[in-house]
Amino acid sequence: MSRVAIDWSTAEVRDGELRVAFADPASSRQRKRMTALAERLQRPGEPWSAIAVKRSRLVVSGVADGAEADVRHFLESLLLEANAAEGDEERDAGEHVDERDRRMTEAFQAFTPDS
């Protein structure tokens, strides 16, 4: 699965709402992970009111004037965490396959006739 990245060149703010596209569309699993992370990490008093994770973009409502760097840092942190978790899952899946392959190899080798 591809890593999620923000294409900052697409950023646009209207009435305090930031819309910025992903470089490539995010999968359903990536969107769910980022949404959960945003809900867990957002604290009262943040210089924005809500973050919505869509298939091809992020939408940040209620962005305060002057908070651009804070919002960017938060969004990039979400992606960093989501991509790290994605890598962990891929690595775990690979280890599972390797363990399964090892067990099957041993089972096939057990068919070797005794000399």
C-alpha angles and dihedrals in degrees: 000000000000123000117251117244133175119236097215091186087074095055115130130171123202123171090347094308118123119207118185128168129230116240087237128010115276119238121241090255092051091049092050092048093049092046092051091047092049091052092047097045101039112102131196111270096034112149091248134052107217143000123210120192112210129181094262104016151021121242118200116189128202097020110181119228109260094023096103095112093046093049091047091050092049094048093046089049090053090053093045091053094043092049092047091051090048090053091049091053092048090048092048091049089051091051090050091053091047090052091048091048090050092052092047091048090053091047092052092045089053088067089070107119116241113252 
